[in-house]
Amino acid sequence: MIDFDLPSGGTDAPVVLGLGVFDGVHRGHRKIISELVAMGRRCGAVPVAVTFMPHPRAVLCAPPLPRLLIPPEERFRRLREAGAQGVGIVEFTRELADTPPAEFVSRLLEQHPPVQGVCVGSRWRFGRGGAGDTDFLAGELAKRGVAFSAVPELQMNGVIVSSSAIREAVAAGDIVNATEMLGAPPCLYGEVGTGFGIAAKKLHAPTANIRVDFGILPPDGVYAGRTVMDGKSFAALVNIGFSPTFGGTAERRVECHVIGFSGELYRKRIAVELAAKLRDEKKFDSAADLAGQIRADMKQATELLSLTEAKI
């Protein structure tokens, strides 16, 4: 049932499992992982975060589906950063979704290495029709002598921290609350594709045209942010919209100018952190006017990012 990726030498040691999708590995998820690590210490077991892939909504719900906050490899990295010593993957299928709750628990515990504890969020549901809840899970695990912990949901500013709440915040342009709930700036992930070359030729500010496949797009506008690639971070100016000064485009575009960077970005996979919105996208009377505004935007972005780093 679970495909484990355990630390070297950990294949025979007992484990405790933290169950969830963990998209974003936000502060609520990190609260679960923190309890999982404490449970591991109590049980003398390896704490393993178990995530379901694909996202259950992709299997059970009709499209369109919300884009995930972060790609799988970043999810695994953040889970380990939060304290999980191993990661497990459960393939989510319709057959699994239709499994009766008691059978699900039995299958969960038929693992090697042996499971000594389970940790979930207090609202977690499982099994056919979501019939299994934490009370049912606690009872089934108690019969088998397996430790259990249901972690209360984390609330911030009166809102339960969840991946859905973060998606809604970013889509509404509330970067501040999204960052607070995530514990990190919201990101856009994707491969750099071909552009029109206008920014380099007419604006002297070459941009990377990002084909976003993970992360939620905020409202159109110009944002200060950071581009992360090859393990390095660079200040960046991000434009989201339709390029109205040059006649507009048929589809929304995400264009990123990496401040102070010189090099080839085509076909690189990059992440773009969104720090703050600087202004709305607008149509300028000329390329020269837009170029002047971009210089002002870069100055503002650099100052804002420097101030943010100083606070950290």
N, C-alpha and C positions, 0 to 999 in steps of 0.2 A: 504493500500500500504506500509506504513512504520510501522515497529514494533519498538516502542519507548522503550528506557530504560532511564527514566528521574530521576532527583534527587527527593528525598523524598519531597512531597508536591508540585511538579512541574507539575502535570498532567493537571491542568486547566490553567496554565499561558501560554500566547502566546509564540511562538517559532520563531526563525530564523534558517534556515537550510543551512548548508554547504554541498554541494553534491560532491561526488567523491568516487573512490575505496579506496584511501588512503593507498595503500600497502607500508609499510615502514614508513609512517608518516614522510617523509623526510622534508628538510627545505622548499621546495616549498609548501608542504602540510601545514606546520606550518604557512607559510605566509597567506594561505587561512583561517586557523583557527583564526589567529590574527585579520584579517579583520572581520571574523564572530563574534568574541567577541565584537569588536568595534560596529558592526551593532546591536548586542543585547543590548548594552548600549543605543544606539540612539533610539531604538524602545521599550525599556523597556521590552525586551523579553529574553527567555532562549536560549543561543546558543547551537545548537544541530548539531553534525557532523553525516551525513547520508552516510553510506557506502553500496555498492552493493555486494551481496554474492549469489552465487559464483562469482568469477571474470568473467566479461563479455566474456573474451577470452575463458574461459572454456566452455561456451555455444555456442559461435559463430564460433570458430576456430577449425580446425582439430588438433589432437595431432601430435607431442609432444608439450606440452605447457610449458612455463617457470614456474619454481617453484616460489611461492610467497616468498617475502623477510621475512615476519614475520607471525606468526600464528594469527588467529582472536582475541584471548584474549589479545595478546600483542598489536595488532592494537587498540583495544578499550582503553587499558591502556594508550597508547601514545597519543591518541586523547584527552583524559581527561587531561593528563599531559600538553598538548599544550593549554588547556583553554576551551575545550568544556565541558559544564555542563551536557550534555546528549548525548547519542548515539542512532542513529536510523539505522535499517537494512532494506534494500529493497531486496527481493528475485529476483534475475535476472533470467528471463526465456525468452524463444523464443517469447512468447506472449508479454512480456514487450518490448523486442527489436523491435517488429513489430508494436508497438503502434505509431500512428501519433504524431508528436511533440505537436500539440495543445491539443490533448487528454491527453498526458503525463502530461502537465502542469495542466490541470484541475484535473486529479487524484492526482497530487502532493499536490494541495491546498485543496482537500476534506479530510482534516485531522482534528483530534482532538488530541491535542490542535490546535487552529488556527495558521496559518502561516502568519507572518508579514514581512518576508524578506527571500531572497535566495542569497547565495554566492557561486560562482564557480570559477574555473580557467578559464582564458580567452580563452583557446583552447578547452573547454569542449563541447562535442557534445552529442546529445541524440535523441531519437525517431527513427522511421523507416529509415534505411539506413544512420543514423547519420545526417539526414536532419536538425535537430534543432541545432542552434548555439547560441552564447550569444546575438547576435542582436535580433534574434527571441524571445529568452527567455525574454530579457529586455522589448520588446514590449508587450508580453502577460502579464507579471507581472504588467506593468504600467497600463494596462486596468483595472486591479483589485485592484490597489492602494497598491501593494506589493513592498517593497523596494528590490533593486537588486544591486549586486556588482560583477563585473568580475575582478578578481585579475590577474594582469600581471604575466606571467611565470617568475620564478626566474632563472637567469643565473649565472653560476660560471665558471670562466676560459673559457668563450666563449661557454659553453655547457648549454642547458636548463636542469635544474634539473628535473629528472623524474625517476620513478621506473625502466624503461627500461634502462636508462643511468647508473643507479647504478648496475643493473644486469650485464651489459656489462663490467663495470669497475672491479667488483669483479671477473668475469670469466676471465678477462685478467690479473688478479693479481695486479691491481691498487688499493690497499687497502687505500692508502692515499686519493685519489680523492673520492673513495666510501664513506669514513668516513666523508669527508668534505660535500658531498652532503646530506648524511643521517643526519649529526649532531650527529652521534654516530657510534661506530665501527660496521661493518657488522657482523651478527650473523648466526650461524648454530643452528638449533633446532631439537631435536629428542629424541627418547627413547634409553637408553643404553641397548644393546643386549649382547649376549654371544660372547666371543672372543676365541682365541686359548690358552691363558694363558702364551704365550711365554714371553711377556714383563715382567710379574711378576717373572717368574721362572728364566729366563736367563739374563734379563737386570736389574732386581731389580727396575723396573719403571712400576708398574701396570698401564694399560690403560683402559679407558672406550671406548668400540666400539659403536659409535653412529650411529643409523639408521636415517639419516637426512631426514626430511620431509618438512622443511621450511628453506629457506636460500639458497644462491648460492655458490657452491663449487668453490674456487679459483684453480689455477694450483697446481699440485702435489708439495709437499714440507713440510717443517717443519716450523710451525708458533708459534709465541708468542701470547698468548691470555689470556682470562679469562673465567672461567666456572662459570655460574650463576645457582644456584639451591637452592630451599627452601629459597629464599630471601637473600642468601649469595653469595659473590663473592670470587673466589680463582684464584690465578695465575695458568696458565696452559701452557702446551706444546702440540701442536696439530700436528699430522702427517696425511697427506692426500696422499694416493697413494696405492701401491701394495705390500709393505713389501718385497722388493727384496732380502734382506739379508737371509731371511728364505724360499726362493724358490718362492716367489711371490704368489699373490692371483688372483682369476679369476675376481674379481670386485674391484673397488676402495673402499678403506676403510677410514673412519675418526676415528682416535684413539686419545684420549685425556688423557694425564697424568696430573692429578690435583696435582700441587706441594704442598707438605706438608699436603695433605689430607689422612686420614685413615678412611675407612668406606665402606659400601656397596652401590654401585651405580646401580646395575642391576635392570632394569625396571624403573628407575627414568627417568623423562623427564627433560632434561637440555638444557641450552643455552650456546653456546660457542662463545664468542666475538673474532674476529680476529684482532690483533693489528698490526702485521708486519710479513713478511716472513723472516725467519732466514737463510734458505739454501734450496737447492734442495734435494729431496729424492735420496739416492744413495745406492748401494750395498756395504756392508763392507765385508772384508775378514773373519771376525769372530764375534761372539756375543760379545766377550770382546772388540773388536774395536768399535762396535756400542754402547756398554754400556758407554765407555769412551766419545764418541761423545755426547751421550744423557746428560751426566753430564755437559759437556761444554754448550750444548744447554740450559739446565735448568738455568745455571748461567747467560747466555746471556739474556734469556727471563726475568728472575727476575730483572736484572739490567735495561733492556729496559722498563719494566712495571713500575718500581719505578721512572724512569726518566719521563715517561709519566704522572704519577700521580703528580709529583712535578710541572710540567708545568701547570696542571689543577689547 
